[in-house]
Amino acid sequence: MKNFLFSAWLAATIVTPALADEIWPDAEWAIPAEGSSSLDPAALEALEAYAFPEVPKPGQQTDGLVIIKDGELVYERYADGYTADQRHYAWSISKGVTNAVFGAAQYQGLLNIDEPVSDYNNTLIKGDRNTTTFRDLLAMSSGVDFNEAYEYGPFLSSVIAMLYTLGHDEMGEFAADQPRIANPGTVWRYKSGDSLILMRALRDVVGEERYDDLPWELLFEPLGIESAVWERDGEGIFVGSSYLHLTPRDLARIGLLFARDGVWKDRRILPEGWAWESTRLTPAFINSLEEAPDWLRRRARYGLHWWSNAGDEAAGIPPAYPDLSEDMLIGSGHWGQKLFILPSADIVIVRTADDRGRGFDTAEFLELALAVVAPGGAG
Amino acid sequence: MWRWLRRIVLGLFGLILMALLVVVAWNWRYARAFPDILSSFTAKEYCTCRYVIGRGDEACREYTEYFIPIGELRFDDEAKTVEVDALFRTNSARYLSERYGCRLE
């Protein structure tokens, strides 16, 4: 019932009438006309005290903060050493952009994410695992054994071995050749290996020549993203898990694409409903969450290469942030990179960072940031 | 008295060594690549920091700092290469192009 009401409200208030006068960025982001800014000054002060404190917080460093509301850049600030024109590391927010590349490829009919990867002219995934679909990989449920620890476990970490040592020449093959712990589609484990298997498989879908510029053809050029650098492995495979670098303003364009259900101006880029579908919990995730530790049960929700705020009533899983809408997409990267997308409120928030300790609190940050742009609540 | 103490210390040391060997053998899948991690990581991420993000030497050294210190780091702004010595290994990274950024060699 709640879902029905929500959809009805969405249809009535946003989708239909807004299309004609929606604001989009051109070469630059639109900025509210002088004097028309509706930011709450007290709320802004509180947000800045959190993100850019005069006395640095130990282990916490915000490098940049960009807020988009209704297609306009309403707030932007950078720490010393960074500017609006400077790229920043997206780290694992790259995974959400990998999702977008697959969404665009699906919309153009280049592939079907529900088909096995092995249907597309490759022997990447061998043996009886070769039924693994693109969706299994997007849902982090390939069943491959892959240890995602970073600097705390260099002896054990698969991701470090993949990026920097044993796997760096052929990351997709390295990931696909790891031992199996479960059948495809049954167990959720967050792992960069699945992103690399996806990106490696994508080359066989489109061929080597087209692959080389594919994210630009499908995504960056239509969106006017000019700063993107996507680093690759020794074979030229995009490191879809980690190595996208672009300006916070350009990352916000990816956010706006998802906020507006995969449409950019008058052109559809992602299939209709792809953004919403990317937030939904998968059976593998629901199974795995049951055995997860408490902190993970409380805050972690995962769809297709995006963190989210999805609940699942049948499984007894509430949204992670009950005050916020369930269509929120969250990109989260190493050392504190964050991309928050709230489609029903038409808000995108980019936070670039260099957090070397814990302490950044998503719930607290979102409350402060949303108080600035959506004082009535972004629910 | 001292002889006993020496035996105990040696015994403990032996046990620790054996435990360590067991851990390394158990994790041999990645442990064999361990000595390369520090120089590879530093070379790749320093290269990206300097030639993709566009930050200076001090900021990039700080960005790639790990709790184990590295040996020497050499960069060549003309060729856009970075070479790092650490843990008795040397690894290097190269900036390839605008869309490719940096890659380990």
Chai-1 contact restraints between the chains, C-beta under 6 A:
chainA,res_idxA,chainB,res_idxB,connection_type,confidence,min_distance_angstrom,max_distance_angstrom,comment,restraint_id
A,R87,B,I53,contact,1.0,0.0,6.0,A-B,restraint_1
A,P154,B,I37,contact,1.0,0.0,6.0,A-B,restraint_2
A,F155,B,N27,contact,1.0,0.0,6.0,A-B,restraint_3
A,F155,B,A31,contact,1.0,0.0,6.0,A-B,restraint_4
A,L156,B,N27,contact,1.0,0.0,6.0,A-B,restraint_5
A,A161,B,Y30,contact,1.0,0.0,6.0,A-B,restraint_6
A,A161,B,A33,contact,1.0,0.0,6.0,A-B,restraint_7
A,Y164,B,I37,contact,1.0,0.0,6.0,A-B,restraint_8
A,Y164,B,S40,contact,1.0,0.0,6.0,A-B,restraint_9
A,Y164,B,F41,contact,1.0,0.0,6.0,A-B,restraint_10
A,T165,B,A33,contact,1.0,0.0,6.0,A-B,restraint_11
A,T165,B,D36,contact,1.0,0.0,6.0,A-B,restraint_12
A,T165,B,I37,contact,1.0,0.0,6.0,A-B,restraint_13
A,T165,B,S40,contact,1.0,0.0,6.0,A-B,restraint_14
A,L166,B,A33,contact,1.0,0.0,6.0,A-B,restraint_15
A,H168,B,L104,contact,1.0,0.0,6.0,A-B,restraint_16
A,V229,B,V52,contact,1.0,0.0,6.0,A-B,restraint_17
A,V229,B,G101,contact,1.0,0.0,6.0,A-B,restraint_18
A,E231,B,G101,contact,1.0,0.0,6.0,A-B,restraint_19
A,H245,B,V52,contact,1.0,0.0,6.0,A-B,restraint_20
